[in-house]
């Protein structure tokens, strides 16, 4: 095609956004044109150029989605598929740059492209990297040719920890004199021509004593590779030849240049031994003195390193970086300095340290720039601009600056030797995100940043011994990350291919346990069937650019009419937390109080909902022109918020294109401020990450969370629920969390939300029932309230759990669901135990099945309204969750929250605040939360969705006024402090007098009810009377038609398809609904 004179069509992938944009700009500059014409780029949320561009640079993820959307890469393709016109048909070249980084997308792409190449013989694939394991990649592609392009780089002198310690110790000496700048430890490899010339020169000097050719090469080249070159046959080096011939002055010159005395010829002799054999005493003495001096220096270096490492062994030494930067700036006046650090915390610490150093306080003399993935593209581009004359640029960067970008004024590089790396332990199902040592390939890339445009120096803040022990390459990402998303992409690519079979074709296949865990997760959410077939739900989940579990949360949120906060949660989980961590302790207290204040908008006790509140307030502040003020006061990263805003828009468009929501999404978030429904959406997005928050066992101990696997992990101090754990006595509230992370400070959970049991029952993989046990004295492990209310208990021991399981197999002729008033034990996922009544658990199980059916219907028919039965069920579920939220999770008292805010001076940002405002929480964030984004229209209007809440079914105003989650409510303090949803389904060891919430509450009765109040047994209606009243007011909640297969057997004597005592209510994996 292109070989016949036709135009080229090239796609070049880059590992990062900044690489794609900067390389495209450089190519356009070299071609004398603007970006977007012949040369373009495409990254997330931003693109220039189009289908007519000859060269398009993009990230690896962009190319992967293009290949999968075109259905390319199948194991078997028929003739029609091969002849079909697609994006690859028009391409002439695909270039995968920086392939040594081995991210999971690039490995996946290589596996696809390797299978594609035979089908498209016109296509050329080029893999590029400066530190690639060329032989291995060549073998992977069937022995493809290797092309070495040396290129020109300036020499770089490498200094290690022992050298750095000596430099900062000798403050008076200038370490950057002419003899050191530009001297290089690793120069360009010798060519074959150079080697032949050296072989001939050494041969002539040794046999004919013609020294001029050898000395000319040594003097003219000035390279350590010349000084230490060994003859290809004899192994003689220039130093050995000159020492054996007794040329003492030439020997001293080579020793001063750094020639190595330790080298041995093929016969095992060294330069000293050759001088002694030739009886050249003066030459031998010069070599001996040099060796003694080197040993003395080596001992001093070892002493310095030993003393240093005793105090600074496994962390970045910010103080040493500060001293070294000061020394460089003192000994030289020009040249930018690039400092490689592991992560944002280290960048912040270094920047804070420099800000208090008198040398760097003058902003006119020093420009300090932070380079990190969370910094927006516009800010990242500032590193390429040269500062004004007399101003020195210092760049504090992560490994984002390692590859594919060239900062042309960098002369000095400081390599901390550390990087932040996220890993996954498939055997414990735990993620780790901690600092680790870099590889030799990364070290070479970092030192190369100093020699792009002029000679430079690289300071490695680790010893030479450590440098030699570094791994050659980092572990490929596909072997150290969860791969649920990749596994689903495999099935989208080729539905008939087994996931394990495809992943075995990658360069470094993941271990079996990682693949198995990923498949189980996909089966649990209904994306895959038990036989690993792709379901219709899985096909839809894979079409969205987020994790499959997050995609299912979005569908649930659409059904619950709570889309807006779900979009924020989805994008934040896929990107990063917008809250920043200040360095000063006083500022950290303010940041913690600000985060708690934001979380209070949604009821508190939630790190995830604090992000939702922060985004909504930021959006309103931006609309008012107060973005900078809000972000500064509440310690929020504006760049992260801008990224989340763009990601949300992209996700909205994906949902619209897939038919899940209409183009006008204003009616899709009517319940966005409902705490109960919001918590249910959150549970849907985080399940099965469920745990119990335990009270501290000893005073002062950190908060502990018990997980479903039986393990116990710490709750991070930055979590809003950290202090809550210290207030617990016997209560053990349920929480959902995003991940368990093993970091530098141990294994912990950073973000979590306190939830009630009802949302968990809707999404749990398995629920089972067993009869409630009571001892002869009427008091059992699970306590029964004398008034008929069910109080939760904890099955504390293994014996208790085994007792319940044994009881589930006793007397099979008895039916635990035979009477609606039977008390039953509800077991969730075989580790959480609750009390309930038979009628309530039967109704909840029916709603589970209806929810599954509704999700499946929505996937199959996204543009259609739910059938009446499913619509009524979703309405009932929304009512239950809403009421559960109103009577459930309470907030800190008004006085406590106001005191905390005032103590951190956040209230100073609210004009005209006085003591009168203490009666009602009203501050900057409150004013920003009073936006009209979720105002309910007078009528829901026409929509392709079946909204669970219409205008007539919103919680009444007087009911909302009594909401304990609203600190502005006059009845706020009337509610007892509890962190549980009050219902007949009670969690462990609830409060003394729990208040049951009726699953199907009469809305008319609700309007006269200001708050749930405790009633005695005599005051309460009988269950039959309440049921009759419910059915009279809500005919859609009566007994469903007999044709409904999910409720066969539903009647007055037996309840649902539950069977005999103790039978599991497990939903089969892979039924298309989760």
N, C-alpha and C positions, 0 to 999 in steps of 0.2 A: 504494500500500500504506500507507505512513506518512502520505501525504496524505489518506487516507480515515479517519484517526483510529486506525490500527493502531500498534502499538509500533515504535519505531525499533530498529534493530540496526546498530551502528556499529563499524567496525574502524579504528583510527588507528595508523599505523606511525610509528616513531621510528628514527633512525639508530643509537642506542646503547641499551644495557641501562639505564643510569642515567637516561636520558631517559624511557624507558617507565615505569619504576617511579615516578619523582618526579612526572611529569605525572599519572599515575593517582591518586597520593596527593593531589595538589593539587585535582583535580576532585572527589574524594570529600570532601575537607575543605570545599570550596565548597558541596557538596550536603548537608553535615551527616550523612555516613554513613561506614561503614568500607569500606576497600578489599576487594573480593571479593564484594560483593553486586551492585548495579547497575553498578558500575564495577570492572573487573578488568584484569589485565595478564598477558602470557605472554611470557617470555623463555627463553633456554636454561637448562634445569635448574631453572626456578622459574616458578610461575604462581599466580595468585589469581583466583577467579571461574571461571565456566564458560559453558556454552551459554546460560544464562538471563540473563547480564549484558547490559545494554543497550549498554555501551561497553567495548570491549576494546582496550587498547594493547599493541602488540607490536613487535618489531624487523622490519626489512624481510625478513630471511631467513626468519622464521617465516611471514609471509604468502606468500612465494614458494613454500615447500614445500607449503602448503595448496592453492594454485592448481594446482600441478603434480600433486599427489596426486589432485585431483579431475578431472584430464584436461581442464582448461580452457585456452582460448587457442589452439585449433587453427585453422589457416587455413580448413578446411572442417569444418562440423559438420552432421550429418544431423538430421532432425526429432526422432528419438528422443533424441539427445544433448542437443538444446536443451530438450526438455521434461523431461529427467531432473532429479530433485530433487538439489540439491547445496548446498554451503555458500554460494555466491553468491546462490542463490535466496532465502535468508532475509535477506540483507543489504540494508539500505537505503542506507547511506553507506559509502564507503571514503575515508579522509583520509590522504594521504601528506604528512606534516609534514617540515619542513626539507629540502625537495626540492632546494634549491640545492647540497646537499653532493654529489649525483650519485654515490653509491656504485653498484657494479655491480648490486646487487640491485634498487635502486630504479629504475634505467633499464630493467632486465628487466621489472619489475612494470608499469611504464608502458606498455611495448610490448604486454604481455598484456592489460592493462585497456582499452587503446584498441580492441583487437579485440573485447573482451567487451561493451562498452557497447551496441552495436546489438542484441546478442542478449538483453540484460537491460535493457529501457528503464526499469524502475523504479529502477535503481541510479544513485546520484549519486556522482561522483568529485570530490574537492576536493583541490587541491594548495596547500600553504601554505609560505610562507617570508617572512622580513623582507627578504631580499636576492635575490629571485628575478628572473630575466629574464622578466618576465611575458609580453611580446609573443611571445617565442620559444615558450614553453610553450603559449600560446593557439593559435598557428599550428599546433603539433604536433597539437593536439586539434581541428582543424578550425575554428578561430576561436571557441573557447568564451569565455564572458564573463569579464571581469576585475573582481574586486571588491577595492577598496582600503579596508582598515580601518586608519585612522591609529593609533588607540590613543594612550594618553598615556604619554610617557616624560619623565623629568626631563632638564634640560639637562646636557650633558657637555662640559667644556672639554678640548680636545685639545692636548697638548704634544708636540713632536717632539724629536729628538736635540739640535738646537741649543739648545732651551729647557732640556732636562734637563742638558746640560753647564754651562749658566750657573747653574742652580739648585744643583747640587752644588758648583760653584766658589765661590759666595757663601754660605758656611756660616752667616754671621751673620744674613742676612735671612730673614724668614719669607715663603715664596712662597705660603702658603695664607691670605692675608688676605681680608677680606670682598669686596674688589673682584675677586678672581680665582675664588674658589670659586663654582661654579654658572654662571660665564660659559661660553657654549657657542659652539663653532665651527660646529656643524651642528645647527640646531634643526629643529622640525617644519616641513614645507613650508607655504608660504603658501596659504591657501584662495583661491578665486575672489573671494569677498567682500572679503578683505583686499586683493587686487590692485586691485579696483575702487575701494576707498576710497583707496588710495595714488595711483592714477592721478588721481582727482579732486582730492586734496590737492595734488599736484605741479602740476596744471593751474591751480588757484586761486592758488597761491603765485607761479607764473611769470607769469601774465597779469594777475592782479588784486592781487598782493602781499598776499594773505590767508594769512599764515604760521601762524596758530593751529592750523588742522586738521592741518597737516603736523607741527608741533612736538609736538602732543598725541599723534599716532601714534608719533613717535620716542621720546617720554618714557615713554609707557605700555607699549609693547610691549618696548622694550629688546632688540632682536634685530638681529644683523648682517644678516639678510635684509631688515629694514626700512631700515637705514642705507644699504645698497647696492642697494636696489631701483631699477630703471630703468623709466621710463614706457614702456608698451607701444607707443606711436607715435613719440615723440620720442627715447627713450633717456635722458632726463634723470633724474639721481639727486637725492635730497635735498641732497647736498653741492654738486652743480653749481648747483642753484637758489639756495641760500643764498650761494654764492660769487659767482654772477653778480649778485646783488642787494646784495652788499657787507655782509652781516650777519656781521661778523667773530667776535662772541662765539658765535653759533650754529655757525659753521664750526669754531671751536676745540673746542666741545663734541662735535661729530660726529667730529672727528679723534681726540679722546681715547677715544671709544667704539670706534674701529677702522674708521671709514669709509674706503673705498679711494679714494686720489687718482688712481689709474691708469685708472679707468673712463672710457670714451669714449661720448659721445652719438652719435646716428645721423649727425650731420654731422662726427663725428670729433674734436670738441673735448672737452678735459678740464676739470676744475674750475679748475685754475690758469689755463688759457687764457681761461676765461670771466671770471675775476676781473680778468685783465689787459685784456681787451677792454672791460670795464665801468669800467676805470681805478680799481679799488678796490685801491690800493697796499697798504694795511695787511692786507687779506684775502689778497692774493697773497703778501705776505711771510710770513704765518703758514703758508700752504700750503707755500712753499719751505722754510722751516725744518723743517717736519715731514718733508718728503721727504729733506732732508739728514740728519736724525737717523735716519731709517729706513735710509738707505744706510750710515751709519756702523755702526749695529747689525748690518746685514746682513753687512758686511765682518768684524766681530768674530765673528759666528756662523760665517761661512765659515772663518775662521782656526782657531776651536776645532774645527770638524768635520774640517777637513783634517788637523790635528795628531792628532786622535783616530783617524780612519780609517787613518792610516798604520800604527798598531799594532793596531787592532781592526777588521778589514774584513769577514771572513766567518765569524764565530763569535759565540756568545752570550757577552757580557761579564758574567761573574758578579760581578766586582769592582764594576762600575758599578751592578748591581742591588743589591748590598749597600749601597753608598753612598746610593743613592736611597731604599731602604727606611729607612735610618737618618734621612735628612733628612725623610721624610714623618712618621715617628714622633716626630721632634723638634718639628716644626711643628704637629702635631695630636695629639690624644689619643684620638679615637674613629674608628670606621669600619674595616671589614675591608679587607684588601688582597689582590687577586687577581693573581698573576703567571703569565703565559702563557709556557711554555717548550717546546722542541721534543720532548724525550723524557725517558725515565727517567734517563739519564746526567746530563743537565743539571739535572734535579730533585735528584739526589743531590749534585751538585757545589754547587748553590746552598744546599741544606740544610746541607752540611758547612761551607760558608763562614759561614753564619749562626750555626752552633753555636760557632764560635771568636770571634765578635763579642761583646764584653762587653755590648752593648746588648740582645741577644736571648737571653742565657744564662738569664735568669730565666723559668722555665716558668710562674710565676704571673702574669706580665705579658704573655707572648706564647705563643700556641698556633699551632704551625706544622703544617699538614696537607698531605700529598701526595695529589694526585688524578690517577690514571692508570688505564688500562683494566685493568692487572694487579691493581689493588686490588679486593678483593671488595666486593660490594654493601653489606654492613653497614658497612664502613669508609668507603665513598664517601658514605654518608648522614650522616656526621659533619660534612661541610662545611655542611649546612643548619642545624645547631644553633648558636645564639648562645652565645658563651663567657660566663663569669661577669663581673660588673662589674669593671672595672679590668684586664681581660685582652683583648688584641687578637689577632684571628685573621689569620693570614697563610696564604694558600692557594697552593701551588706546583702548577700544573696544566698538562697538555697541552691540545690543542684540544678535549678532551672537555667542557670547561666553556664552549665557545663558544656552543652552541645548546641550546635546549629545556630548560634548567635555570635557575632563578632563585635566587641566593643573596642574600637580601634585605638583608643588612647590609653588602654590598660598596659602598664609596665610591670606592676608588682601584684602578685597573687599570694594571698594567705589562705592556706588549705588547712582547715581544722581537722580534717580526716574523718569527720562524722557526717552522717546523713540520717534523716528520718525515714523509716521504712515500715510499711504496714504489712503484717504477715498474718497467716491464718493457720491455726492448729486444728486439723480435721479430726484428730482423735479426742480432743477435749471441746471442740466447737467453740474455741475462744480466739478472738482477734488480738493481735499485738500491734502496738504503734509506739515504737521507741527508737532511740538513737542507736545506730550500729556503725561499725567501721565500713569505710568505702572499699571498693575493689581496686586492683591495680589499674584496670581500664579507666575507672573514674579518676584516679590520681593522675594518670597521663592526660586525660581530657582537661583537668583543672590546670595543670602546669602549662598546657598548650594555650590557654587563654592569655598568657603573658607574652607569647612570642608570635602573635598574629601579624603585627605591623612593625615591630621593632624588638631588639633584644630586651629580655626581661629577667626577672628573678621570681622564683616560686619558693615560698617559705612553708614547708610542711611541718605542722605542729605535732609530729610524732617521730619516733626514732627511726634510724635506718633498719634496726632489727624488726620493728613493727612493719615498716614498709615492705620488707622482704617476705613477711608472713601473711600479707593481705591476700584474699582470694583473687584469682585472675579476673573473674566476672561476678556480678551480683546473681543471686538466685532468680531465675525467670519469674515474672509476676504470676504466671498461670499456675505455678507450683506453690505459691504462698498467699493466694487470695481465694475467697469464696467464688464459686463459678456458676451460681444459679442463672445469672443473666446469659452467660455464654452457652450453658446447656440448653436453654430455651431457644437461643439463636440457632443452635445446631438443628433443632427440630423444625424451626421455620425454614432453614436452608434446605433440609432434606428430611421430610417427615418419615420416610421409610428407613432412615439410617439410625442405628443404635448410637446413643450419645457416647458411650465408652469407645465404640469402634472409631468414631470420627476423631475424638480427642487423642486416641493413640497415634494418630497420624501427625500430631504436632511435633515440633522439634524436641520439646521436653514435656512429655505427657504428665498431667497431674496424677497424684496417687489415687488409688481406688477409693479410699475413704472420702476424699474430697468430692469425687464424682458421685458416690453413693449419697452423701449428705445433701448435695445439690438436687439430685433426683427426688429424694424424699420430700424436700421442701416444695418442689414443684408439684409433686403428687398431693401433698397436703392442701395446697391452695387450689387444686383442681385444674392446674395447667397441663398435667400429664395424667394419663390413666395408669392403672396398675401394670399394664403390659407396655408402658412407656410410649403410648400413642399420644400424639398432640391433640388436645381437645379444642373445641371452638373457643372456650374461655382462654386457653393457652395461646391461641393464635392472636386473640385481641390483646392479651397482656403483653405479648412480645412486640406488638406494633407500637407500643408507647416507649419513649426514651428514658424509662426509669426502671428500677428493680421490679421484678414480677409481683412481689408481695405489695409493693407500693401501688402498682397498677390496679390490683384488686381493691385496695383501699379506696381508690378514686371511684371505681364503679359503685362500691357500697355508699360512698359519700353522695354520689349522684342520686341513688335511690332514696337516701335520707334527706335530700335537698340541702346539703351542707358542703357544697363543692369548694367555695373560696378558701376556707382554712385548710382543706385537704390539699389544694394546690400548693399552698405555702409549705405544708409539712412534707409533701413529696419532693419539692425542689430543694428544701433545706437538707433533707436526708441524703439527697444525691450530690449536694455541693458541700456546704459547711455551715457551722454555727456562726451567726452574725455578731455575737457578743465578743468584745475584746477584753483582754485581761490586763489591767494597768499594773505598773511595776510597784508603785508606792503602796504600803499597807492601807493608808487612809483612803486612797483612791479605790482600792479593792473593796473596801467596805461600802463605799458609795455605789460601786458597780453591782455588788450583790443586792443592795437595797433597791436599786433601780430595776434589776431583773425581777425581783419579787413583786415590785409595784406593778410592773407590766403583766406578770402572771396573774395578779389579782383580778384583772379584767375578765378572766375566764374561770375564776373560782380558786386560783392558787394551786399550790402543790403540784406544779407541772413545769418541767424545763421545756418540753416541746411546745406547750401552748404559750409560753413566754415568747417564743420565736414568732408564733402567729400574731400575738398582740403587738410585738415590736414591728413586724412588717406592716400591719394595718395602721399603726400610729405613724410610722415613717412615711407611708404613702400619703396620709393626711397632712403631715408636716411639710412634705414636699409640695403638696398642692397649695399650701399657705405660704410657701417660701421660707419655711423654718427648718429645713432639712439639716443644715449644719448645726443648728442649736440643739435639735433633738438628738442627733448622733453623738454630739459631744457630751451632753448631759447624761445620756443613758448608755454611754460606752458601747456604741454600735458602729460597726464598720460600714460606711456608706457604700464602699465598693462592693461588698458582699450583698447589700440590699439591692443595689442596681443589677447585679448579676441575677439574684433571685427574681427580680421584676421581669427581666428578659426571659428567664427560664419558664416562668409562669405563663407568659404570653405564648411561648412556643408550645408548652404543654396544652394550653387551651386550644390552640390551632389543631394539634394532633387529635384531641378529643372531638372537636368539631368535624374534622375530616373523617373520623371513624364513625360518626353519626351518634355518638353518645350524648352530645349536648347540642342545642341549637346555636346558631351564630350569635343571637342575643342571649347572653348567659345571665342576665340580670335576675331571672326567676329561678336560678339553679342554686341559690344560697339563702333561701328564706330562713333556714334554721342555723345559719352560720354563727349566731350568738347564743345558741342553746347549749348549756354546759353538758347535759346528759348525752345529747346526740354527738357533740364534739368528742366526748370521751369514748363513745362507741366507735367513732371513725378512727380515733387514735389506736384503740385496741385492735381494730381490723388491720391497721397498717403495721403494727409491731408484733402481733401474735406470731410465733409462740414464745416471744421473749417476755415471759411472765415470772414474777417472783413475789416473795413476801418480805416486807420490811420488818426486821426483827429489832426488838429493843436492845440497847447495849447491855452486854453481860456484866461489864465492869464500868465504873464511873470513869469518864474520860476516854473510853474506847471509841473507835470509829464505828459508824453505822454499818450494819451487816445486812445483806440481802440473801435469802434462801432461794435458790433457783429450782426449776423443775427437775433437774438431774440430781438433786440432793446436795449439790455443792453450795458453798457459802462464799460470797465475794463482798468486797468493801464498796460502800457508796462514797463516791468522790465528794470532797469537801465543797466543790463548786456547785453541787446539785442543790436545788432549792429545798429538797426533802431531807437534807443532811441534819438540820436542826430538828425536824419532825421526829426523827428516830429517838432523840434524847427525851422526848415528851411521852413516849409510849411506855405503857406498863405491861399489860397482858395483851393489848391489841396488836395484831399483826396485819396491817393493811396490805392489800394487793397493789402491786405496781406493775407497769409495763415499761420496758426500757429498750433502747435502740441496739446496744451491743455490749458485750463484756470485753474489756480491753485490758491486756497485760502490758503496762507501760513501765516507764522508769521507776514509778512509785509503787509498783505492785499491780495486782489484778483488781479492777474496780469497774463500777458502772458510773458513768458521768451524767447521763441524761435519763430521767425517768418521770413517770406521772402516776399519782395515786388514783386508782379506779375502783369501782364497785364490781361485784360479781356478775351482774346481769349482762353487760356487754361481752364479757368473757364467755358466758354460756352460749351466746349467739355465734361465736366464731371458733369455739374450741373444737379440736379434732374429735374428741370422744367425751361423752358424758355417760355415766352409769348410775343406777339407783340401787340402794340396798335398804333394808328395814332399819329404822332408828332403834338403837339399843338403850335400854334402861336397866339399871341394877335393881335389886330387890327393894332398896330403900328409895327408889325413884330417882336417884341421881346417877347418871352415867357419865361417860366421857364427853358426850355431847349433851349439854344441859337443856331440859325442857322447862319453859316458863309456865308457872302455875296458872297464868291468865290466858294461856293458849298461844301466846306469842312465842316464836321460835328464836332462841338465842343461839348464836353460833358457838361452836367449840372447836378446838384444834385436836386432831389426832396426833398426839405428841410423839409416840414411840412406834417402833416397827411392829411391836406386838399389837398395838391398837389397830394399825392398818391391816395386819394379817387377820385380826378378829373380824373386821368389817368384811374382808374378802371371804372369810370362811362362812360368815352369816349369809353372804349372798348365794351360797350353795346349799344352805340348809332348807329343809321342808319345801321342796319345789312346788308342792301342791298349793301353797299359799301365794296369793297374788298381792304384791305390795301396792299395786295400783288399783286394787279392787274397790277402794272407797276414796272419795275426794278429800276426806279429812285425815287420811293416813299420813303420819309423819315419816318422811323418808330421808335417808342420807344420800346426797348427790355427790358423786365422785367425778371430778373434772380432770381428764388426762392422767388419771391414776395417781394423783398426788395432792389435789386440792379437795377438801371435804367440807360440805355445807349441809345445813338443815333446810328442809322445805316441806311443803304439803304436796300431796299427790296431784291435786288439781292444778296447782301452779306449775309444777314441773312438766305436766302433760301439755299444758297450753304453751309453755316456753319451747318444748320440743317441737310442737307443731309449727311455731313461728320460725324455728331453725330451718325446718324443711321448706317452709314457704320462702324464707330468705334465699336459700339455695336455688329454689325454682325461679325466683325473681331475678337473681343474678344471671342465671342461665338464659332466661328469656331476654334479658337486656342485651346479652352478648349476641344471641341469635337475631334479635330484631331490635337493634338500637334505636330505630326511628319510630317504633310503635309504643303506644301507651300500654301499661301493664293490664292484663285481664282483671276484671272486677274482683275475683277472689284474691289474687296476689296484691292488687292495689289496696284492698281493705286490710290485708295482713301487714303490708308495709306501713299503712297508717296506724294500725294498732301497735306495731313495734316502735314507731316513732313516738307515739303517745307514752308508751311504757318508759322508753329511754329518757324522754323529756321530763316526765314526773320523777323518775329516778334521780335525775340530775338536780331537780329543784329541791328535793328532800335529802340530798346526799352530801356530797363533799363540801365541807364548810371551810371558811377562810379564817385567817387570823383576825383577832378582834380589831375594831377600828382604832382603838387607842394604841395597840401594839404596832400596827402598820404605820400610823401617823407618826408615832414616836421614832420608828426606825427611819422613816423618810426625813423627818426633821433633823435627826441626829447626823445624817449624812449630808445635810444642807441641800438636798434636792429640791426642797420646797422653796428655796430662794429663787428658783427659776419661774415661779408662779407669781405674776404681778398681783399686788394687793392682798396677799394671803394674810389672814389674821387668825387669832385663836378661835374665832367663830367657825372657821372652816374645819376645825377639829371635829365638829359634830357630824360632818359629812365629808368623806374623802373626796377632795376636789383639787387636783393639781394639774401639772402640765400634761401628763399622760391621760388624765381623765378628759381634758379638753380635746385632746387629739383623738380619743376614742369615740367622741360624739360626732361621728361622721354619718353620712346618709347612704353609705354603700349598701347596707342591708335593710333599708327601709322597705317594709312590706307594701306593695302596691295595693290599691283599693280592690283590685281583682287580679287573680293570678294570670288572667289572660290565656290565650291559646298557646299551647306548648306541646311538643312531642313527648314530654315527660309527664309522669303521674306524680304530682307533688304530694308527699305525705301530709304536709300541713297546708291547708288553705287559710284564707283570712279568718274563716269561722272557727278554725281549730287551733289558732295560736293560743298559748297559755294566757288566760285573762289578766288584765292589768293589775287587779287587786291581788291575784295569786302571785304574779311576778313581784309585786311590792313586798311580799313576805319572803322572797327568795333569800335563803341564808347565804347564797353565793354572791349577793349584791350588797356590799358594805353601805350603800346609800339607802338601803331599806330601813324604815323605822322599826321594823320587827327583827332587825338583824341579830340582836343579842338575845332574842327569845329562844334561839335554837341552841341545843347543847353542842359542845365541840365534839365532832365525830368525823372520822375520815371514811365512813362507809355509806354506801347507798342503802337506805332502809327499805327492805322489802321482805316478803315472807321467805325469800332465799337469803339466808344470813351467813356472812363469813365468820371467821374464827373469833370467838370471845368478844362479841359485840358489847355495846354499851348496856347499861343495866336495864333500861326499858326501851327496847327497839320499837320503832313505829312501822307497821307494815304498810307498804304502798300497794294499792289495788292495781293489778296488772292492766285491767281495762276500766279505767276510772270514768265515772259519769261526768261529762264535761259541765252539765248544768249544775250539778252538785258542787263541782270544783269552784265555780264562780262565787259561791257564797262562803267558801272555805278560805280563811286567811292563812292558816298554817295547819299541818297535821297535828292533831291533839291526841293524847293518850286516852283511850276509852277502856272501861272495865268490860268484863265478859257480859254483864247484863245490858250494858249500853249498846253493844254491837249487835247488828242484825245477824241472823243466821246466814250461813253460806248460801243456802238455797234461795233465801230472799234476795241476797245481793246479786246472785247469778240471774235471777228472774228480772231484777231491775236493770241489770246490764243489758240483757237481751232485748228488753223492751225499748231502751234508749238507743241501742246500737244493734239493729237487726243484722248488720253485716258481720257481727261477731258471734252469731248463733252457730249452731251445729252446721258444718259445711255439708254440701251435697254429698250423697253417698258415692258418687262417682269419683270423688277425689282420692286417688290411690295413696296419698301420703297420710291419710287419716282413717284408714280402714280399722274398724273396731271402736271408733270414738263413740262413746255413749255414757250412760249413767253408771254402769257397773264396771266396765273395763275402759281404760284410758289409753288409746293409741296403740301402736304396734310395739308394745314393750315386752309382752310375753311374761315369763315367770320371773320370780324374785331375782334381782341382781343381774338381770341380763343387760348387756351393754347397749347404750344408745349411740353406738359409733356410726358415724357417716362414712361410707366406704371411700377410700382414697380414689381420686381421679374421676369422680362422677360429673365433672364439668362445672362444679360449683364450689368445691372446697368444703 
